[in-house]
């Protein structure tokens, strides 16, 4: 198993304006005989999954997807962090209906044409190591993908992962009716 989940700790990068991580001790072994912490974090912290509700008021939420849906054959494509992932990059790979596409070094995001191409291929979701899949300020890639029931996983840790085919398993926290959730993401060969 290859864990592609970023650690959530005080050094984690967050989106501007999102809630910061706060871990507060509520009970301590020394004082109370047991330990309990309160954890506060945003739903888009660390490696996380975006559901359609992120941009659509009546869109599907975390409650609408089971674990079986959140796994499958994945194609990992490595790019160049200075280049936007366009449709022509994806055309060079064997991407089939129901697949998951993982993009590495995707700092510039993907184009709207690439999103449309991947929707046409019938992928279930796309995963990126970037903080954001988006190239545009108006969130058109998010809206296009999520509006077509293609989920988005952002901020995966792909540093030592090579191009190729994998199996991917996504385990979001089991919180009902969320627009996004932190996940544990795992690859197998």
N, C-alpha and C positions, 0 to 999 in steps of 0.2 A: 504494500500500500504506500502511495506517495501522497503525503498531506500537502495540499496547495492552499492552506488557510493561513492568513496573516495572524500573528499574535496580537491580541488586544492588550495593550499596556499603556503606560503614560506617554510613550513615544509615538503612538499611532497617529498618522495623519488623518484629519477629518475635513469634510467639506466646510467651506466658510459658512458660518452661521448655524451649523448643526450642533446638537448638544455634545458637550465634551464628556469624556469618560470620568466617572467619579466612583471610587470604591471607598466606602465608609464602614468602619467597624461598628457594628451595633452591639454585639456581645463579644466578650473576650474570655478565653479559657482562664486567664489569671483572675478576672473579676467575677465572672458568671459561671465558670465551670465548663463552658462550651463556647464555640466561636460561630458567629453569624455575621456576614457582611451584607450591606446594601449596595447594589450595583446600579448605576444610572448610565445609560448610553443611548445614542441615537439608533434608529432602526436601520440606518445606512452605514453603520460603523464597520470598519474592517472588511473582510471578505463577506459580501452580502448579496442577496438576490432581490431584484426589483420585480414586483408583480404589476399587472395592468392598473390596479388602483393608484399606483404612484402618479399617474397622469390622467386617469379617467375616473370620474366620480362614482360611476356604477361599475367600474372594472372589477375583474376577478381579484381575489385576495389570497393570502396564504392558506385560507380554509378551503380553497378550490383545487388544490394540487396535492396529490398524495406522493409518498416516497417513490413509488414505482415510476411516476412521471419524471421525477427529478434524478434519473439515472439513465445511462445508455452509452452507446458508442460515441466516442468523441474524436474529432480530428483537430490536432494542435498544429497551428500555423504560426511560424515565427516571421516577424516582419522587422522593420527598421523603425526605431523610435522617432525618427525625424520625418517619416512618411505616413500619410493617411492611408488606411486600408481601403482600397477601392475595389470595385466589382472584379476587375481583371485579376487581382490577386487570388480571390476565391475560385475563379473559373479554372485555376490550375490544380485544383484538389478534388478528390473523390468525395463529394458531400451528398448524402442521400436523405430522403425523407425520414424524419425522426432522429436524425443525428444532432449532436451538440458540437458547436464550433468553438474552439478555444483559440484566442489570439494573444500572442506573446509580443512584447515590445510595441504595444498599441497606444502609446502616449498621445497620439494625435487623433485617435478614434477611428470610426469608419464613416464612409460617405453614405448619403441617403440612397444612392444607386446600389451600393453594396448591401445595405439593409434590405432593399427591395429584392435583390437577387437571392439573398438567403431566405427570405420569406417564401419566394417562389420555389426554392428547393425543399421547403417543408421542415426546416430545422425546428427543434423544440426550444432550445435556448442557446445563447451565446455567452461565453465567459471571456473576460479580459483581465490582464494583470494591471491595467491602468485604473486610476481612481474613477474614470468616467469613460463610457463608450462613445461619448458625444463629440462630434466635430463642431457642431453648431451651437450658438448661444440660445436659440429658440427651442431647443430640445427636440428637434424634428426626428432624429434617429430614435430616441427613446419612444416618442409617440408612435412612430411607424412600427417599430418592433412590438412594443407592448400592445398596440391597437390591433395587431395581428396575432396575438397570443404567443409571441416569442419572448420568453423571459430573459432577463439580463443578470448576469453575475459579474460584479465588478470587484476590483482590488484583490484578485487572486495572487498567490505567491508562486511564480513560475520560473524563478531564477535559474534553477539547474535542470529544468525540464526540456527535453529535446523534441523537435518536430516528430510527428508520427500519429499513430492510432492508439487510443487508450479507451478504457471504460471509466466513466466519471460517475461519482455518487455525491449528491448534494443533500446535506442534512440541516435544514433550517431549524431554529428554535420553534417549538410547537406552540405558537401564540396565534390565536384566532384572529381573522379578519384584518391582517396587517398589509400595508402597501409595500413593505420591504422587511427583511429580517437578516441578521447576521447568520452565517452558515458555517458548517464544517464541510469542506470540499476535499474529496479524496479521489485520486486516480489509481487505476491498476493497469497493468500491461496485458 
